[in-house]
């Protein structure tokens, strides 16, 4: 940061003494809002183009402004632009640099707008670009999930409720549950993008402007769907940022749940999967350790994102219309949320396709937990026994299995018939793990046939996004 002694020409004429050095630092935002510099310049070029079309600027002035702003873009991208704390924010730093380059014409650029509508426009432009990046990365993660699910369509594992073995499922089916969560997240993200894609430019400070501006023109030039409809709302609205952070919180909830499962599955007690070494670390004192640090960190970062959502909600909850200085605090939570989401998605998108399933361990875990007990109950119901009675019969057979250390499928026909005389040889068709998962052959079921169909449909859907 430069130690420039520049004065803030946007409002300094009203004041009779210089701003206190601490206050200048405390109220400045340029340290973080310079991140939106390219969007700020993009909006300024559109604004100048519109002002020329309505006769406020001449063609020569427009060309001078475009040339100057283009040179500033080059300086920013090369890292040679000198940022000044005294100029408060990205807007005044760019405007001051432009005026230094092209003279008095640079001072005409701000005609018909305010920093209030300018920053609202910049944030929307910046977030829209980031949303497009995140949408692509989310799609990449979904593609990775489909790749892994396709390899594990027939792999049997225990399905859990209360983290207790419940019924056998296929690993591919479990992974497709992840896919569905991410699919809803993608839909929420696109909804957020649609609502933010309205242009506040031209709302000025809060009431509009007396200049003959064309807000539809600037909206079109900047790729917005339309101009916002109320100037007060335009400069004070930040619910699009809150909505993005709400999307991010739900996404991180889903990634955190998946992370928790990965952490459990890699543990010696489960030993269901192997994560590549590049996504793990070791222990400083225990040489045998392989720690799943990437999913653990993603799980932990969910709290960080939740905090940003609460911060923005709290920031906005008591503000009267229209713009207040409080809104300077909207950017850092939003910026960090975007960074965190992109990092977590990148980690998962890289990691998921490289997961290796330990198929035999998964199958053995499903076999040990009496996971086909419900299948036996359903079998008895089909033989004419009321469900409540069949439930009791199966409960007794499970108790016998625990005492004799036998799974239901390992019992003889004679052992099973002691619990009900209707049990016949065909019971073993439903007591096997393969028979159990194959029997659930309907839309949304765990049968390998259904999982393959779900994967094919999901691939068609992702391909249609392109």
Secondary structure as UniProt FT lines:
FT   TURN            9..11
FT   HELIX           12..14
FT   HELIX           21..27
FT   HELIX           30..33
FT   HELIX           34..36
FT   HELIX           37..53
FT   TURN            54..55
FT   HELIX           59..78
FT   HELIX           85..87
FT   HELIX           90..102
FT   TURN            103..104
FT   HELIX           105..108
FT   TURN            109..112
FT   HELIX           115..151
FT   TURN            152..154
FT   STRAND          156..161
FT   TURN            162..163
FT   STRAND          164..170
FT   HELIX           171..196
FT   STRAND          198..199
FT   TURN            201..202
FT   TURN            204..207
FT   HELIX           215..221
FT   TURN            222..223
FT   STRAND          226..227
FT   HELIX           231..236
FT   HELIX           239..266
FT   TURN            268..270
FT   STRAND          273..274
FT   HELIX           277..279
FT   TURN            287..288
FT   HELIX           293..316
FT   TURN            317..318
FT   HELIX           325..329
FT   HELIX           330..352
FT   TURN            353..354
FT   STRAND          356..357
FT   HELIX           359..368
FT   TURN            369..372
FT   HELIX           373..382
FT   TURN            383..384
FT   HELIX           387..404
FT   HELIX           408..410
FT   HELIX           413..417
FT   TURN            418..419
FT   TURN            421..422
FT   HELIX           425..427
FT   HELIX           428..431
FT   HELIX           433..439
FT   TURN            443..444
FT   HELIX           448..465
//
